[in-house]
Each structure stands twice: as C-alpha cells, then as structure tokens.
C-alpha cells in the first residue's frame, strides 16, 4: 500500500534558501524518505530554466538555476519533493515535470536540463560539501545554514552536477526520467 505523503509540509523540515542539496540531504535521512532517489538537475551550460519556483520574481516566468536538487519518493504515483517550488511540497512526478520545465524545443542545447539520479542512502553516505561554491572574496552569496557542514573531505558537489562526471548515480534526460520513474504516466499524457 502506498504511503500518503500529502500531510508532510515543507516547514516541518530543515531548510535554508539556496542550499537545496543540503536541504535534501537532511530530508532523505528521515525514516519516511530513506528509500528514495536524490535528483540533481543541471545542464551542459551555465544554467537551465525552471518554472514555478519561489525564487522567481514573477512565477509565470522561468528562473535560471545553475543546478537544483529534489527528492523522488517511489510510492505508486511517484512524488517529487521540492522545497523551492510554488507547487505543493510533494507533487506527483508527471505533474511536477509538466509544470516545472520549459519545452526543450524552446531551449538552446546548453539549457536543456539533465537529471542525475542517486539512491538516497548512497547520497547521504557519499555527499560532502564545505560550501565553498557559495563563498566569494566578498562573503557569502547566500547566508549559510546554521547546521554543520556535511562530510569532512571538502566538497564533491561537482561530481553530482556535471554531465561529464559519472562517479555518482545515473544520468538521464527528461524523457528518460519519465520513462523510467513515472509509472502512472500514460503514453502521450505526461510529456510537454
């Protein structure tokens, strides 16, 4: 029997704006989320567009992220948990993909999103970040979380968010993600 995740609210979990990978690292350690996948979203270029993100000044226009991280919970109608969306905190995968991504035909090759899928237990064990990607000589790009840094080997974030890096998880396209994980999707009804 599939668990009902609709009672979970984003404010019930650790969160710090602009630190999506750390937010998800903490979330996937909760008992209800341990058998899930961490999904790193990025592109071959500097950034890719996402719709319905809370950081956008106008939600009808996309915001460009260098990368974004969400949690995919496998439960019959697979759910995406995204702290930064204006969609419900957990949204079924087909709806999330339809409402969050710009039609690839409108994007340059370097803006098309890619998805690195990593089992949550593997992510919790292997991920390490000293937050150096968020610090400049002038200070923090965004205030850091109050919790301690994750891991003790510097940072391996680049291994999760680069198309050429293959040491973590599996790299998939938009269509491959829907094909592999969106089990409730009927042909022709989940795509854009």
Secondary structure as GFF3:
##gff-version 3
##sequence-region A 1 192
A	DSSP	three_ten_helix	10	12	.	.	.	ID=ss1
A	DSSP	alpha_helix	20	27	.	.	.	ID=ss2
A	DSSP	three_ten_helix	31	33	.	.	.	ID=ss3
A	DSSP	beta_strand	36	42	.	.	.	ID=ss4
A	DSSP	beta_strand	48	50	.	.	.	ID=ss5
A	DSSP	beta_strand	63	65	.	.	.	ID=ss6
A	DSSP	beta_strand	68	73	.	.	.	ID=ss7
A	DSSP	beta_strand	79	81	.	.	.	ID=ss8
A	DSSP	beta_strand	90	92	.	.	.	ID=ss9
A	DSSP	alpha_helix	93	100	.	.	.	ID=ss10
A	DSSP	three_ten_helix	104	106	.	.	.	ID=ss11
A	DSSP	three_ten_helix	109	111	.	.	.	ID=ss12
A	DSSP	beta_strand	114	119	.	.	.	ID=ss13
A	DSSP	alpha_helix	120	126	.	.	.	ID=ss14
A	DSSP	three_ten_helix	132	134	.	.	.	ID=ss15
A	DSSP	beta_strand	135	136	.	.	.	ID=ss16
A	DSSP	beta_strand	139	140	.	.	.	ID=ss17
A	DSSP	alpha_helix	158	161	.	.	.	ID=ss18
A	DSSP	beta_strand	170	172	.	.	.	ID=ss19
A	DSSP	alpha_helix	174	181	.	.	.	ID=ss20
###
